[in-house]
Amino acid sequence: MNKIREIADVKNMKISEIVRKTKLSKSFVYEIINENSYPTIPTGQKIARALGVTLNDVFPAERKVGGNTSA
């Protein structure tokens, strides 16, 4: 699960601005938002920087019972 759209909404930022700042294709950014594609760490960092947040803010680790994280 990613929080790109949620963070963009809070910051009143359009997806087109993320596309412009990251220089990623619009279709690829939407594939990531819709979880049809998963970014590499450097690409995730570009998106996080464009949003002005940390990588973990955008792509939080999911927690399982017992505190284990899943990738």
C-alpha positions in Angstrom: 0.0 0.0 0.0 1.3 3.5 -0.8 0.1 6.9 0.2 1.0 9.0 -2.8 -2.5 10.2 -3.5 -3.3 10.8 0.2 -0.1 12.8 0.7 -0.6 14.7 -2.5 -4.2 15.6 -1.5 -3.1 16.9 1.9 -0.4 19.0 0.3 -2.8 20.2 -2.4 -0.5 18.8 -5.0 -1.6 17.4 -8.4 -0.2 14.2 -9.7 1.1 16.1 -12.7 3.3 18.0 -10.4 4.8 14.8 -9.1 5.3 13.7 -12.7 7.1 16.9 -13.5 9.3 16.9 -10.4 10.3 13.2 -10.7 10.6 13.2 -14.5 8.8 9.8 -14.5 6.1 9.1 -17.1 2.6 9.9 -16.1 1.5 6.3 -16.8 4.2 4.9 -14.6 3.3 7.2 -11.7 -0.4 6.1 -12.0 0.7 2.4 -12.2 2.5 2.9 -8.9 -0.4 4.8 -7.3 -2.8 2.1 -8.4 -0.3 -0.6 -7.2 -0.1 -2.2 -10.7 3.7 -1.6 -10.5 6.1 -1.3 -7.6 9.0 1.2 -7.8 12.6 0.6 -7.1 14.0 2.3 -4.0 15.6 5.1 -6.0 12.3 5.7 -7.8 10.4 5.6 -4.5 12.8 8.2 -3.1 12.2 10.5 -6.1 8.5 10.3 -5.4 9.0 11.0 -1.7 11.3 14.0 -2.4 8.7 15.4 -4.9 6.1 15.1 -2.1 8.5 16.6 0.5 8.2 13.5 2.8 10.3 10.4 3.6 10.2 7.2 1.7 8.6 5.5 4.7 5.8 8.1 4.7 4.9 7.2 1.1 5.5 3.4 1.4 5.0 2.5 5.0 6.0 -1.0 6.1 3.0 -3.2 6.7 2.9 -4.7 10.2 1.8 -8.2 10.9 0.6 -9.6 14.3 3.7 -10.0 16.4 5.5 -7.0 14.9 7.0 -8.6 11.9 7.3 -6.5 8.8 6.5 -7.7 5.3 8.0 -6.3 2.1 
